[in-house]
Amino acid sequence: MKRCIKTITFLLSLCLLLGVFAACKKDNGENTGTDTGDQSGAETDYLDIYDNTLYDNDTYSVMTIEGQYENLNVNGSVVDKALFTRDEKMQDYFDIVIQYDYFGLESSEAISAITLAMDGGYIHHAFITTAQNLVRLAMEGRTENLKNVENLNLENPWWCQALNENCEYQGAQFVAAGPFSELFYHAALCLAYNNDIVARYEMPDIIDMVDDGSWTLEEMYKLCTDYGVVADNGDGVMDANDQYAVAVYTSTIYGVYASCGQNFSTFDEAGDITVDLATDASIHVLEELVKLYNPDLCLMSKAQIDASNLFTAGRSLFLYNTSGYMIDHLPSSPIDYNIIPCPKFTEEQEYVTCAWPNSNYCVAIQGGLSENDRGFSGLMLEAYCHLSEIYVKPAKFGTIVSYQLAQNADTNRMLDLIFDTLYFDMNLIFDFGGTRTIINDRLAASNLGRFTTLIERAAGSVENDIQNLISKSDS
């Protein structure tokens, strides 16, 4: 069986590509999309729904930030083993080699590396980086409209549906997200809570509130104010040595706004992007958020490690952070915790989990490929994401909960809820006119005094940014 090639440097990877890529399509008909149906069959049946006789390509080439793991084998971590298993099954079934070409640890390197490769005539079937990087590449005509890719069905459940719904523009979609990248599970802006504090203060069961739909901002506020959780250690100064209701990573606090059912941008009836953030409804939500997220109740920190450390030291009821930083810090801590979505604004609202747009978990397909290579890219990406749902997702979830003091089946269910409700929109990705940043800064400062003025002043920049996006997309 062919082995998975792990290219160590970008230049080496470009050289290797010269001798391994072939592109001939067999005359076995056209596959117009994959409808998976029931997935309850045996493990060996997962790939059987994909036609492995359509293409003669022998290499599936992926350009990505990932690959810091040196050995995806039986000696690696649980997640590494899952990634290794996924790739081995792909290679065996399709008789291909999966080749990863890495553009470095910084996402800022992605655009220049991808541009260099394409200008050099090299073919990659998928690019994995941030949504913003991929949309910028799309505006330069370097990625494919995924709606036009054969064998790719973004309506399948392993794809992030919120991104599909909110980031399709004028009938075109250039970015998708799903568990093909383990960093997808680092993307949620959510809450953890300390089970010991809940028990000590005889609070109601938070999981029950999430389950019955009553987990709202008002209920969270009651937990933070009605039980005497906030406590000075006796020195008269509230600092990191005291106990708080919430430890907050303020650089991503805009996520609580989306969780309350608010959009950073929408599309009007004509399909044009609109940014309307200073509405009465928006300001009302922000006012209620500031009542909770303020220094009287919360440790507000721009450094995620300070928020994480307070929580893992047992000195906050809640932690607001990215799921990625929770994965980094919580499993090895002595805290008995659960992870839950941020609260809704009203009971009638559906749960919404804001995505962190700066992480490298989105995918695009290289533009300008032949019909054969485009179809091959779609088939491989569909199967790649599908198998990732089967193997990578449970491994990643297991890592998040592996060291909970009280193993809790509810946590996996909550994680499913969080990632099933992951939210994107165009302004979340692009921050038109800095308006997403304005929301973040006002919430981080617990001060809405200049919010409307700042939003109004940004209107011209918002329009310029949107028009720039449109003009590049049209060209």
Number of C-alpha atoms within 10 A of each C-alpha: 9 12 13 18 15 16 16 16 12 17 13 11 21 18 11 15 16 12 8 14 15 13 15 13 17 13 9 10 9 11 14 13 16 19 13 15 8 6 10 8 8 7 10 9 11 17 18 11 12 21 15 14 13 20 20 17 21 18 22 25 23 21 24 24 23 19 18 10 11 10 14 21 15 12 9 15 15 18 21 22 19 24 23 20 19 22 21 20 16 20 20 13 14 21 18 20 22 21 22 23 27 23 24 18 14 10 17 13 14 25 17 12 16 21 14 13 18 16 10 10 11 15 23 25 22 22 25 26 29 24 27 20 24 24 23 18 23 22 18 15 17 20 24 21 19 21 14 14 19 20 24 24 20 19 12 16 13 19 21 23 21 18 22 19 13 16 24 20 17 13 9 14 22 27 27 23 24 26 25 27 24 21 18 23 22 21 23 25 31 26 23 23 23 20 20 14 18 18 11 9 13 10 14 11 11 18 17 12 14 19 13 9 17 19 23 21 21 17 15 17 18 12 19 21 14 11 13 11 21 21 15 14 12 8 9 8 10 17 13 16 14 18 24 28 29 29 30 30 23 23 18 23 26 23 28 29 24 24 27 25 19 17 20 23 21 17 17 10 7 7 12 12 20 16 21 15 20 15 9 9 11 17 15 11 18 22 15 14 20 17 14 21 24 18 20 14 21 22 25 24 17 14 12 20 15 17 25 23 18 23 29 21 14 20 22 30 25 29 28 28 26 25 26 19 16 21 17 16 16 24 20 14 17 13 20 21 28 25 25 25 26 27 29 27 25 16 14 10 15 15 27 29 30 32 29 25 20 15 17 27 26 26 26 29 27 24 22 14 16 10 13 17 22 22 24 25 26 22 25 23 23 23 21 20 20 23 24 24 19 17 19 27 23 16 21 22 18 16 16 25 23 16 17 18 14 13 13 14 9 15 20 18 15 18 21 14 18 26 21 18 21 22 27 27 24 25 22 24 20 20 18 24 21 18 27 20 17 20 21 20 19 19 25 24 14 19 15 18 9 10 20 15 11 16 21 15 13 17 17 12 15 21 16 14 17 19 13 13 16 16 11 13 18 10 8
